[in-house]
């Protein structure tokens, strides 16, 4: 297992789903994890689970869309723990709709979290990482950030932007010792997906249909995405930067569908 002993990581949106899985996985590898989330209940639960398993973690209430919140968090952690070794920008939201059914308010809401949030958090914490000459920034994008996705205009647009953001920041700071990459999952069985399933007349049929859109016939698991994040967080990925790595059961390899 990759070792993160002595490292400090911050994971946004770590109160549930992929974020919680990443936080727990990094902690098991030895990192002290700052579990950042806007929802305190979920974040505190993730911290409790990490500590119960013998790991080290603390909760940070963070609104990733607030420049003041991000700046304050970066200043506080710089004093208490120094520069981050690992920053995972996982916080994100979805939206169902085409161009004609998506309002400007819908678009602004999705872009505010999915792109502005990544921008603000990275901008707040990156200077200290550059000064320290080390660090790994991991952005959670989506397979929808690499190709089109029916009925998900705002979401797919925001994730394409995250992929572009990742590549630009990686190139701009490639010689500083800080690496910047993104992970592009296919459909993953998270609480968000489960809540959507509950909206269908027959959730079991909907579940099978969602699985069938994946090339290998099933949805991914949060811990599978977390394993890729662990690799990118570790020193073993020292030559990887500017990459958009897919973990999608083969969906983007060819004729798989995302919708």
N, C-alpha and C positions, 0 to 999 in steps of 0.2 A: 504493500500500500504506500502511496506517495505520502511523504512526511511534510507537515506544515508546522512542526514544532517551533515555538518561539515567534510565530507570525501572528499578525493581527489582521482580521478580515472584517469588512462591513458588507452586509447583504441587505438590500432594500426589498420591500415587499416580502419579508421573511416570516410573516405571520401565518402563512398557509401555503399549500401547493408546492410548486417548484422552488420558491424561495425558502420555505421551511426545510425542504429536503437538502438544498444546497448548504444552508446554515448548519444543519446537523452533520452533514458529510464533512465539511471543513473542520468542524469541531472534533469529530472523531479522528481526523488526521493530525490533530494537535494544535490547531489555531485557536486563538481567543476570538470569538465571533461577536460582533456588535449586530444584534438583530434589530434592524430598523423597519418600522412599519407605522402607518398612520393609525391603525387599529390596535389599541393597546392589548385587548384580550388575546388576540392571536399571537402577537409578539411575545407577550409574557408566557404564553403556553409553550411556544417554541423554546424560549430560554429555559423553562422548567424541564422540558424533555431533554435538552442538551445536558443540563446539570445532573439530572437523574442518571444519565448514561455515563457520567464521569467527566464531561467536557466543561469548558469554560466559556461563558457567554454573559452578555448583559443586554438589556432592552434599551432602545433609543426611539422615542416617538419622533418621527420625521415626516414632514410633508415635502415630498420631492419637488413639488411645483413651486415651493417658496424659496426664493433666493436667500432671504434672511435666515430661514431655518437651516438651509444647507451650509451657509457660511458659519453660523453659530456652532453647528455640529462639528465642522472641520476644525474650528479654532479650539473647541473644548477637547477634542480627541488628540489634537496635536500636543496640547499641554500634558494630558494624562498618559498618552501611550505613544506619542511620536507619530511618524508617518505611517499610513496604512501600508501593509504589504499586499493586500488583496482588496479590491473593490468590485462588488458584483451589483450591477444595475439590473435588478429583476422586476421592480415595481412596474406594473402595467395594467391596462384595462382593455376590454374588447368592445366591439360594436357591430351589430348586424345591420346592413343596409347597402344599397347601391347608390350611385351618384344622385339619382332622382328621389331617393327616400332618405338621404342623409342631409340633415340641416347643417348650417354653418355652426350652430351651437354644438351639435354632435361632433363635428370635425374638430372644433376647438378643444372640446373636452378630452378627446382621445389624444390629440397631438400634445396637449398640455401635460399629460402624464407620461405618455410613451416616448416623446422626444424631448420636450422641455425638461422633464424630470431627469433624464439621462444627461442632458447638457449641464444642468445646474449642479447635480451631484458630482459629476466628473470634474467640472471646472473648480468646484470648491476643494476637492481633495487632491487633485493632480499636482499642484505646485509643490506640496510637501513631499510627494512621492518622487518628483523630479529632483528636488533638493537632496533627497536621500540616495538617489541614483539607483532606485530599484522599485519594483512593483508590477502587479498584474491587474489590469482592468478588464472585467468580463461583462459584456452587455448581453442581456437575453433578448434576442430579436425573435425571428420566427421563420419557418419555411415560407410563410407568406411574405417575407421580406426579400425573397429571392425570385418569386414568380407571382403571377396574378392569382387572385382568389375571388371567386364569385361571392357576391352579396356581403363583402367585407371591405368596402372601399376605404373607410377611414382607418381601420385597423391595419390593413395591408400597406397602405401609404405610409403610416407611421413606422412600420417595421422596415420598409425599404429605407426610410430615412435613418433608422438606427444602424443599419448595415453601412450606409454611406458615411455616417458620423464616425463609426468605428474605424473605417479604413483611413479617413482623413486624420483623425487624432493619432492613429498608429504611425502614419507617415511623418506627421509633423514632429513627433517626439521619439522617433525610432532610435536615436543615438543617446537617449537619456538614461537608458536602463529600465524604462517603463514599457511594458508590452500591453497592447490593447487588442482584444479579440472579441468576437461575438459568437454566440451559440444560436442556431436556428432550428428549434424543435418543430416537429410535425404536431399532430394533435396528441395531447398528453391528458391522461385521466386525472384531472385536478378537481377541486371543489367547484370551480367555475363551470367546468364542463358538466359535472354532475348536476349542478343547479339548472343548467340549460336542458338536460335530459328530462328533468322533472316537469318541464313545461310542455312536453309532447303528450299527445293523447295516449300513446303506448310507449313508455320509456324503454322497455326491453327491445322493441323493434327499432327504435331510434338509436339505441346503443349499438346494435348489430350493424346498422347502416353506417354509423360513424366509424366503426372498426373497419368496415369494408372499403372505406375511402383510403385507408392506409395500404401501401403496397404489400406489406407482409400480413395484413388482415387483423391487426390489433392496434390499439392505441399505446402510446408510450407510457412509462411510469416516471413520476418525478425523480425517483432515485437514479434512473438511467441518465437523465439530464444532469443531475448532480455529479455523477461520476465524470462526465466530460468537464464540468466546471472544476472539479478537483485536479484534473490533469492540467488545465490551463492555469490554475492557481499555483501549481508546483514548479519547482526549478527544472523538472524534467522537460517542460515545454519552453525552455529558454530561447529556442530559435523560432518560436511561433509568434508572429505579430501581424496584425492587419488581416487576420483570417476570419471568414464566416463559415463556421463548421456546422454541418447539418447533422441532426440526430432525429431522423424522421421515418425509420422503417423502410427506407427506399423510395419514399414518395416522390421526391424531386429528381429521382434518377431517370424518370421517363414519363410513363403514361398515368402515373398515380394522380388522383384528384384530391384537392384540399377542401372542397366545399361539402 
